[in-house]
């Protein structure tokens, strides 16, 4: 049985992973000497389970700009050495969607808007702050920047200084994380609905059911 210490507390769950025999995989966290640490873990001993959790931790590191901890490829931490709870959950879920046969690469800070002909662009301002721009605004199509900024605030629990500037309370830059959230911010309702559905799928499957 793949048991972990009691100090680890689960914060998010993938109840059935389609890329690895529908096993359950959890994201856990604990407080370490360098700040909060995340752990990707499964109780399953099915073939490929170990490689799968290591891949997810790697994908989280790449997509969110996180760092892997020591020699344990399953552990990650934010470079600011604080814990961004909402962002960590979203990052974990997005990493689980990555096809393991395709290289994981960071997302861009500029994307076409899915609801208009505008281009949404994120400008890093330093100190963990970011300004949301919308290029291609017309009289018929008002700027989508305020809505995207508000969605980023909701998804990652950021603070807002005005309707187009958002920032991380830690004051640290998180470019990769913002770029990842940008895709989901374009359809906030769908992103929140996905989180609600994921949370309603129950608890981690018992080890005996996954062996």
Buried (B, 14 or more C-beta within 10 A) or exposed (E): EBEBEEEBEBBBBBBEBEBBBBBBBBBBBBEBEEEBBBBBBBBBEBEBBBEBBBBBBBBBBBBBBBBBBEEEBBBBBBBBBBBBEBBBBBBBBBBBEBEBEEEBEBBEBBBEBEEBEBBBBBEBBEEBBBBBBBEBBEEEBEBBBBBBBBBBBBBBEBEBEEEBBBBBEBEBBBBBBBBBBBBBBBBBEEBBEBBEEBEEEEEBBEBEEBE
